């Protein structure tokens, strides 16, 4: 089972909020996930990001892959 850190879309229509999750690579975008690691709100002016940095580093050290969007968010937050 390959684990991927990726975004899970939530929120209302045309008002997205994304949850950063660790999920099996075979599960659908908004499907089952292993653990929620944070939240990203693109509608805020400062693109508010809330992260559990300890858990993110735990998953990365254990071989989880990063999606492109999550990698960009983590670089911007200096969590990589």
C-alpha positions as CSV (number, residue, x, y, z in Angstrom):
1,X,0.0,0.0,0.0
2,X,1.5,3.3,-1.1
3,X,0.6,6.3,1.1
4,X,0.2,9.7,-0.4
5,X,-0.1,13.1,1.3
6,X,-2.7,15.0,-0.7
7,X,-5.6,17.4,-0.5
8,X,-9.2,16.3,0.2
9,X,-11.8,18.9,-1.0
10,X,-14.4,20.0,1.5
11,X,-16.7,23.0,1.9
12,X,-19.7,24.2,0.0
13,X,-20.1,24.7,-3.7
14,X,-17.6,27.3,-5.0
15,X,-16.3,27.8,-1.4
16,X,-13.6,25.1,-1.1
17,X,-11.6,24.2,1.9
18,X,-9.0,21.5,1.6
19,X,-7.9,19.0,4.3
20,X,-4.4,17.7,4.0
21,X,-4.6,14.0,4.5
22,X,-2.5,10.8,4.4
23,X,-4.3,8.4,2.1
24,X,-3.9,5.1,0.2
25,X,-2.9,6.0,-3.3
26,X,-5.7,3.8,-4.7
27,X,-8.5,5.6,-2.8
28,X,-10.5,8.4,-4.5
29,X,-9.8,12.1,-3.9
30,X,-12.6,12.6,-1.4
31,X,-12.7,9.0,-0.2
32,X,-11.3,7.1,2.8
33,X,-8.1,8.4,4.3
34,X,-5.7,7.2,7.0
35,X,-5.1,10.5,9.0
36,X,-5.9,14.2,8.7
37,X,-2.8,16.3,9.0
38,X,-4.0,19.8,8.5
39,X,-6.2,22.2,6.7
40,X,-5.7,24.7,3.8
41,X,-8.1,27.6,3.0
42,X,-7.3,29.1,-0.4
43,X,-10.0,31.8,-0.1
44,X,-8.3,33.7,2.7
45,X,-5.9,36.5,1.6
46,X,-3.0,34.9,3.3
47,X,-4.0,31.3,2.2
48,X,-4.3,30.1,5.8
49,X,-2.6,26.8,6.5
50,X,-2.9,24.8,9.7
51,X,-0.5,21.8,10.0
52,X,0.4,19.1,12.4
53,X,4.1,19.3,11.6
54,X,5.1,16.3,13.7
55,X,2.7,14.0,11.9
56,X,3.7,15.3,8.5
57,X,7.4,14.6,9.1
58,X,6.4,11.2,10.5
59,X,4.6,10.3,7.3
60,X,7.4,11.7,5.1
61,X,10.1,9.7,7.0
62,X,8.1,6.5,6.6
63,X,8.0,6.9,2.8
64,X,4.8,8.7,2.0
65,X,4.8,10.4,-1.4
66,X,3.6,14.1,-1.7
67,X,1.2,15.4,-4.3
68,X,2.3,18.4,-6.2
69,X,-0.1,20.7,-4.4
70,X,0.9,19.5,-0.9
71,X,4.6,19.8,-1.8
72,X,4.1,23.4,-2.8
73,X,2.1,24.2,0.4
74,X,4.7,22.5,2.6
75,X,7.5,24.4,0.9
76,X,5.7,27.7,1.4
77,X,5.1,26.9,5.0
78,X,8.8,25.8,5.4
79,X,7.7,22.4,6.7
80,X,9.8,20.3,4.3
